[in-house]
């Protein structure tokens, strides 16, 4: 399991922009499914996740 986590971390470091875009799309999908009721919380969660991948948030 630690090998998988290591590889996932390496991927996130090398492909930060793609990971950030994926997180953004996932957040948008969740926001849509909840009817926009939790947009602020979802945006904060996406932003925090993006800060913890690769070099940080590349989307804004």
C-alpha positions in Angstrom: 0.0 0.0 0.0 2.8 2.4 0.8 4.2 1.8 -2.7 0.9 2.9 -4.2 0.8 6.0 -2.1 4.4 6.8 -3.1 3.5 6.4 -6.8 0.4 8.5 -6.3 2.4 11.3 -4.7 5.0 11.2 -7.5 2.2 11.4 -10.1 0.7 14.4 -8.3 4.1 16.1 -8.1 4.8 15.6 -11.8 1.3 16.4 -13.1 0.1 19.1 -10.7 -1.9 21.0 -13.3 -3.8 17.9 -14.4 -4.5 16.9 -10.8 -5.8 20.4 -10.0 -8.0 20.3 -13.1 -9.4 16.9 -12.0 -10.1 18.2 -8.6 -11.9 21.2 -10.1 -14.1 19.0 -12.3 -14.9 16.7 -9.4 -15.9 19.7 -7.3 -18.1 21.0 -10.1 -19.8 17.7 -10.4 -20.5 17.5 -6.7 -21.7 21.1 -6.7 -24.1 20.3 -9.5 -25.4 17.1 -7.9 -26.1 19.1 -4.6 -27.9 21.8 -6.6 -25.4 24.4 -5.6 -26.5 24.3 -1.9 -22.9 23.8 -0.7 -20.9 25.7 -3.3 -18.7 27.6 -0.7 -17.8 24.5 1.2 -17.0 22.6 -2.0 -14.9 25.4 -3.3 -12.9 25.5 -0.1 -12.4 21.8 -0.1 -11.2 21.8 -3.7 -8.8 24.7 -2.9 -7.4 22.9 0.1 -6.9 19.7 -1.9 -5.2 21.6 -4.7 -2.8 23.1 -2.1 -1.7 19.6 -1.0 -0.9 18.3 -4.5 2.3 18.9 -6.4 3.5 22.4 -6.2 0.1 23.7 -5.1 -2.9 25.3 -6.7 -2.2 26.1 -10.3 -5.8 27.1 -11.1 -6.0 30.4 -9.3 
